Amino acid sequence: MKLRIKGNSLRIRVGRSELEHFLHDGRIEDTVRFTPAPEAKFTYALEVSPENTTHTQVRYAPQEVAVILAPEQVRQWRQETEVGLYTQVPLGAGDALEVIVEKDFACLDRSDEDNKDTFTNPLDGTNCQVG
């Protein structure tokens, strides 16, 4: 799983085996450790809401952020033809957090090792950007 934070947006990209794990268990996570200290870490997660919500939520706690998808969103996204989920989570005062959750497609100008566990790129035959 890859996390990209840029401005007021979060993008999570999920590999093929991670998606399978997510669909089976309802949660995947990864952790970045910054120093040997136990508290010097940051965990990011993707979850399915246990409630029958209809929209994406973001839960923030010290050292963790979780993007929580509605069950219907997950049912739609699991289809082979669906690339990602694109939404904005309201923050109040007219502000919003852009949340993007995508399948991680093979980058066509990378080595096979870099493309390990990715989805087949629908743009096969063109170059793609790293990001």
For each residue, the residues with C-beta under 8 A, 3 or more apart:
1: 12 13 14 15 18 28 29 30 44 46
2: 11 12 13 104
3: 10 11 12 30 44
4: 10 11 12 13 131
5: 9 10 11
6: 9 11
7:
8: 95 96 97 98
9: 5 6 97 98 99 100
10: 3 4 5 58 65 67 97 98 99 100
11: 2 3 4 5 6 100 101 102
12: 1 2 3 4 44 46 67 100 101 102
13: 1 2 4 102 103 104
14: 1 18 19 22 28 46 101 102 103 104
15: 1 18 19 104 117 118 119
16: 19 20 103 104 117 118 119
17: 20 21 117
18: 1 14 15 21 22 28 117
19: 14 15 16 22 23 78 103
20: 16 17 23 24
21: 17 18 24 25 28
22: 14 18 19 25 26 27 28 46 48
23: 19 20 74 78
24: 20 21
25: 21 22 28
26: 22 47 48 50
27: 22 45 46 47 48
28: 1 14 18 21 22 25 45 46
29: 1 43 44 45 46 66
30: 1 3 43 44 45
31: 41 42 43 44
32: 41 42 43 44
33: 36 40 41
34: 40 41 42
35: 40
36: 33 40
37: 40
38: 41
39: 63
40: 33 34 35 36 37
41: 31 32 33 34 38 63
42: 31 32 34 63 64 65
43: 29 30 31 32 63 64 65
44: 1 3 12 29 30 31 32 64 65 66 67
45: 27 28 29 30 64 65 66 67
46: 1 12 14 22 27 28 29 66 67 69 101
47: 26 27 66 67 68 69
48: 22 26 27 68 69 71 74
49: 52 53 57 68 69 70 71
50: 26
51:
52: 49 70 71
53: 49 57 68 70 71
54: 70 72
55: 70 87 89
56: 67 68 69 70 73 85 87 89 99 101
57: 49 53 67 68 89
58: 10 65 66 67 68 89 97 99
59: 64 65 66 68
60: 64 65
61: 64 65
62:
63: 39 41 42 43
64: 42 43 44 45 59 60 61
65: 10 42 43 44 45 58 59 60 61
66: 29 44 45 46 47 58 59
67: 10 12 44 45 46 47 56 57 58 99 101
68: 47 48 49 53 56 57 58 59
69: 46 47 48 49 56 73 74 77 85 101
70: 49 52 53 54 55 56 73 74
71: 48 49 52 53 74 75
72: 54 75 76
73: 56 69 70 76 77 85
74: 23 48 69 70 71 77 78
75: 71 72 78
76: 72 73 79 82 85
77: 69 73 74 82 84 85 101
78: 19 23 74 75 82
79: 76 82
80:
81:
82: 76 77 78 79 103
83: 102 103 105 122
84: 77 100 101 102 103
85: 56 69 73 76 77 99 100 101 102
86: 98 99 100
87: 55 56 98 99
88: 96 97 98 99
89: 55 56 57 58 96 97 99
90: 95 96
91: 95 96 97
92: 95
93:
94:
95: 8 90 91 92
96: 8 88 89 90 91
97: 8 9 10 58 88 89 91
98: 8 9 10 86 87 88
99: 9 10 56 58 67 85 86 87 88 89
100: 9 10 11 12 84 85 86
101: 11 12 14 46 56 67 69 77 84 85
102: 11 12 13 14 83 84 85 105
103: 13 14 16 19 82 83 84 119
104: 2 13 14 15 16 117 118 119
105: 83 102 118 119 120 121 122 123 128
106: 110 115 118 119 120 121
107: 110 114 115 118 121 128 130
108: 121 123 124 125 126 127 128
109: 127 128
110: 106 107 114 115 130
111: 114 115
112: 115 116
113: 116
114: 107 110 111
115: 106 107 110 111 112 118
116: 112 113
117: 15 16 17 18 104
118: 15 16 104 105 106 107 115 121
119: 15 16 103 104 105 106
120: 105 106 124
121: 105 106 107 108 118 124 128
122: 83 105
123: 105 108 126 128
124: 108 120 121
125: 108
126: 108 123
127: 108 109
128: 105 107 108 109 121 123
129:
130: 107 110
131: 4
